[in-house]
């Protein structure tokens, strides 16, 4: 019976993640809650199964966006390359450190992101790149390294942080930022998945059905984002970030 809620929540995660990121906020807790007890206690295995499902939905979102949104491939590819390397290092660090130690910092960052986006009504409203090509490539590589490690190590909120960075520092609009974030996210998911699969930390019995549902959700979400444009993506972004704030806040209170 655990397959039904896992697949339904994987669909929802794919939808949310394809628009503004944050699918891990839905899918990771679902795995911890609905997997059989011995499996749910294996953190690396839960993370690996999540990555298998996530990369399938992200792949579909990348294809959808690349067909309809003009992307800055010259800066995105170096960012994706460094993200790939550092995501692998982050995945390796999961077995050495405790990811939940990041939660207070992530909560503070999410609150700051939400307030800034809400106050700045024009934030992400127009596409006005801030950097020349070479500087954009250099900054992209740095962003890829930092976000890549975070995604491999912890994960939830990666897409939302990327969107905020692409708008706030690179000058992209919401739709272009969302599309660009999928390229980096795909690279980090692939890197982490390679590590988890090589070390036997993927539950294919659960991951493959969830992947199919994640694909369907991502297909619907990407098409809706492209159809509705910046205003829809901005509103959805604020909703998802607010949900993350509530989730991380609840986790911190429950841990006391």
C-alpha positions as CSV (number, residue, x, y, z in Angstrom):
1,X,0.0,0.0,0.0
2,X,3.0,2.3,0.4
3,X,3.3,2.6,-3.4
4,X,0.1,4.7,-3.7
5,X,1.0,7.6,-1.4
6,X,4.7,7.5,-2.7
7,X,3.6,7.8,-6.3
8,X,1.0,10.5,-5.7
9,X,3.5,12.6,-3.8
10,X,6.2,12.0,-6.4
11,X,3.8,13.4,-9.0
12,X,3.2,16.5,-6.8
13,X,7.0,16.8,-6.2
14,X,7.7,16.7,-10.0
15,X,5.1,19.4,-10.6
16,X,6.4,21.7,-7.9
17,X,10.0,21.1,-8.7
18,X,9.6,21.8,-12.5
19,X,8.1,25.2,-11.7
20,X,10.2,26.6,-8.9
21,X,12.2,23.8,-7.3
22,X,11.5,22.4,-3.9
23,X,10.2,19.0,-4.9
24,X,12.5,17.5,-2.3
25,X,10.4,19.2,0.4
26,X,7.6,16.8,-0.6
27,X,9.4,13.7,-1.8
28,X,12.0,13.2,0.9
29,X,9.6,13.3,3.8
30,X,7.3,11.0,1.8
31,X,10.0,8.4,1.6
32,X,10.9,8.7,5.3
33,X,7.2,8.3,6.2
34,X,5.9,5.7,3.8
35,X,8.9,3.4,3.3
36,X,8.9,0.2,5.5
37,X,10.5,1.0,8.8
38,X,13.9,-0.7,8.3
39,X,14.4,1.0,4.9
40,X,13.2,4.4,6.1
41,X,16.0,4.4,8.7
42,X,18.7,4.2,6.0
43,X,19.3,7.9,5.3
44,X,21.7,7.4,2.3
45,X,19.3,4.9,0.7
46,X,16.4,7.3,1.1
47,X,18.4,10.1,-0.5
48,X,19.5,7.8,-3.4
49,X,16.0,6.7,-4.1
50,X,14.9,10.3,-4.1
51,X,17.6,11.2,-6.6
52,X,16.5,8.5,-9.0
53,X,12.9,9.8,-9.0
54,X,14.0,13.4,-9.1
55,X,16.4,13.2,-12.1
56,X,13.7,11.7,-14.3
57,X,11.3,14.6,-13.7
58,X,14.1,17.1,-14.0
59,X,15.1,15.6,-17.4
60,X,11.6,16.2,-18.8
61,X,11.6,19.7,-17.4
62,X,14.9,20.5,-19.1
63,X,13.6,19.3,-22.4
64,X,10.4,21.3,-22.1
65,X,12.1,24.5,-21.1
66,X,15.0,24.3,-23.6
67,X,12.5,24.1,-26.5
68,X,10.6,27.3,-25.4
69,X,13.0,29.4,-23.3
70,X,16.2,31.0,-24.5
71,X,18.9,29.8,-22.2
72,X,22.4,31.1,-21.6
73,X,24.2,27.8,-22.4
74,X,27.6,29.5,-22.3
75,X,27.4,30.1,-18.6
76,X,25.1,27.3,-17.7
77,X,27.4,24.5,-18.9
78,X,30.4,25.5,-16.8
79,X,28.0,25.9,-13.8
80,X,26.6,22.4,-14.5
81,X,30.1,20.9,-14.7
82,X,31.2,22.3,-11.3
83,X,27.9,21.4,-9.8
84,X,28.3,17.8,-11.0
85,X,31.7,17.5,-9.3
86,X,30.7,19.1,-6.0
87,X,27.4,17.3,-5.9
88,X,29.4,14.0,-5.8
89,X,31.5,15.4,-3.0
90,X,28.3,16.4,-1.1
91,X,26.8,13.0,-1.6
92,X,30.0,11.5,-0.2
93,X,29.8,13.8,2.9
94,X,26.3,12.5,3.8
95,X,27.8,9.4,5.3
96,X,30.4,11.5,7.3
97,X,28.3,14.4,8.6
98,X,24.8,15.1,9.8
99,X,22.8,17.1,7.1
100,X,20.2,18.1,9.7
101,X,22.7,20.5,11.3
102,X,22.1,22.7,8.3
103,X,18.4,23.3,9.1
104,X,18.8,26.5,11.2
105,X,20.9,28.1,8.5
106,X,18.5,27.0,5.7
107,X,15.6,28.3,7.6
108,X,17.2,31.7,8.0
109,X,18.1,31.9,4.3
110,X,14.6,30.9,3.3
111,X,13.0,33.6,5.5
112,X,15.4,36.2,3.9
113,X,14.5,35.0,0.4
114,X,10.8,35.1,1.0
115,X,10.9,38.6,2.5
116,X,13.0,40.0,-0.3
117,X,10.9,38.5,-3.0
118,X,7.7,39.7,-1.4
119,X,8.9,43.2,-0.8
120,X,10.5,43.6,-4.3
121,X,7.4,43.5,-6.5
122,X,9.5,43.8,-9.6
123,X,11.9,41.0,-8.6
124,X,12.2,38.7,-11.6
125,X,9.8,40.7,-13.7
126,X,12.1,41.4,-16.6
127,X,15.1,39.7,-18.2
128,X,18.1,42.0,-17.9
129,X,21.4,40.0,-17.6
130,X,23.9,41.8,-15.4
131,X,27.3,40.3,-16.6
132,X,29.3,40.0,-19.7
133,X,29.7,36.5,-21.0
134,X,33.1,35.6,-19.4
135,X,32.1,37.0,-16.0
136,X,28.8,35.2,-16.2
137,X,30.6,32.0,-16.8
138,X,32.9,32.5,-13.9
139,X,30.1,33.3,-11.5
140,X,28.1,30.4,-12.9
141,X,31.0,28.0,-12.1
142,X,31.1,29.3,-8.5
143,X,27.4,29.0,-8.0
144,X,27.5,25.5,-9.5
145,X,30.2,24.5,-7.0
146,X,28.3,25.8,-3.9
147,X,24.8,24.6,-4.9
148,X,26.2,21.3,-6.2
149,X,27.7,20.5,-2.8
150,X,24.5,21.5,-1.0
151,X,22.3,19.4,-3.3
152,X,24.5,16.3,-3.0
153,X,24.7,16.7,0.8
154,X,21.2,17.8,1.7
155,X,19.0,18.8,-1.3
156,X,15.7,20.4,-0.4
157,X,15.4,23.9,-1.7
158,X,18.2,23.6,-4.2
159,X,16.0,24.8,-7.1
160,X,14.5,27.7,-5.2
161,X,17.9,28.9,-4.1
162,X,19.1,28.7,-7.8
163,X,16.1,30.7,-9.0
164,X,16.8,33.4,-6.4
165,X,20.5,33.6,-7.4
166,X,19.8,33.7,-11.1
167,X,17.3,36.5,-10.6
168,X,19.1,38.5,-7.9
169,X,22.7,38.2,-9.2
170,X,22.4,37.4,-12.9
171,X,19.4,39.5,-13.7
172,X,17.2,36.8,-15.2
173,X,13.4,36.9,-15.1
174,X,11.5,34.2,-13.2
175,X,10.8,32.0,-16.2
176,X,14.4,32.0,-17.5
177,X,15.7,31.6,-13.9
178,X,13.5,28.6,-13.4
179,X,14.5,27.0,-16.7
180,X,18.2,27.7,-16.0
181,X,18.0,26.1,-12.5
182,X,16.8,22.9,-14.1
183,X,20.1,22.5,-16.0
184,X,22.1,22.8,-12.8
185,X,19.7,20.6,-10.9
186,X,19.8,17.9,-13.5
187,X,23.6,17.8,-13.2
188,X,23.7,17.7,-9.4
189,X,21.0,14.9,-9.4
190,X,23.0,12.9,-11.9
191,X,26.2,13.2,-9.9
192,X,24.6,12.3,-6.6
193,X,22.7,9.4,-8.2
194,X,25.9,7.9,-9.7
195,X,27.4,7.9,-6.2
196,X,24.3,6.4,-4.5
197,X,23.8,3.8,-7.2
198,X,27.4,2.8,-7.2
199,X,27.3,2.3,-3.4
200,X,24.0,0.3,-3.5
201,X,21.9,3.1,-2.0
202,X,19.0,3.1,-4.4
203,X,15.7,1.2,-3.9
204,X,14.7,0.6,-7.6
205,X,11.5,-1.2,-6.6
206,X,10.2,2.1,-5.2
207,X,12.3,4.6,-7.2
208,X,11.2,3.6,-10.7
209,X,7.4,3.9,-10.1
210,X,8.0,7.2,-8.4
211,X,10.2,8.3,-11.3
212,X,7.3,7.7,-13.7
213,X,4.9,9.8,-11.6
214,X,7.6,12.5,-11.1
215,X,7.9,12.7,-14.9
216,X,4.2,13.2,-15.4
217,X,4.2,15.9,-12.7
218,X,7.2,17.7,-14.2
219,X,5.6,17.6,-17.7
220,X,2.5,19.3,-16.4
221,X,4.4,21.8,-14.3
222,X,6.8,22.9,-17.0
223,X,4.1,23.4,-19.5
224,X,2.0,25.4,-17.1
225,X,5.0,27.6,-16.1
226,X,5.7,28.3,-19.8
227,X,2.1,29.0,-20.5
228,X,1.4,31.3,-17.5
229,X,4.8,33.1,-17.4
230,X,6.6,35.2,-14.8
231,X,3.7,36.2,-12.6
232,X,2.6,32.6,-12.1
233,X,6.2,31.4,-11.4
234,X,6.7,34.2,-8.9
235,X,3.5,33.4,-7.0
236,X,4.3,29.7,-7.0
237,X,7.9,30.5,-5.8
238,X,6.6,32.4,-2.8
239,X,4.1,29.6,-1.9
240,X,6.8,27.0,-2.0
241,X,9.4,29.0,-0.1
242,X,6.8,29.7,2.6
243,X,6.0,26.0,2.8
244,X,9.7,25.3,3.3
245,X,9.9,27.9,6.0
246,X,7.0,26.2,7.9
247,X,8.6,22.7,7.4
248,X,12.0,23.6,8.6
249,X,10.6,25.6,11.5
250,X,8.4,22.7,12.5
251,X,11.4,20.3,12.3
252,X,13.5,22.6,14.5
253,X,10.8,23.0,17.1
254,X,10.1,19.3,17.2
255,X,13.8,18.5,17.7
256,X,13.9,20.6,20.9
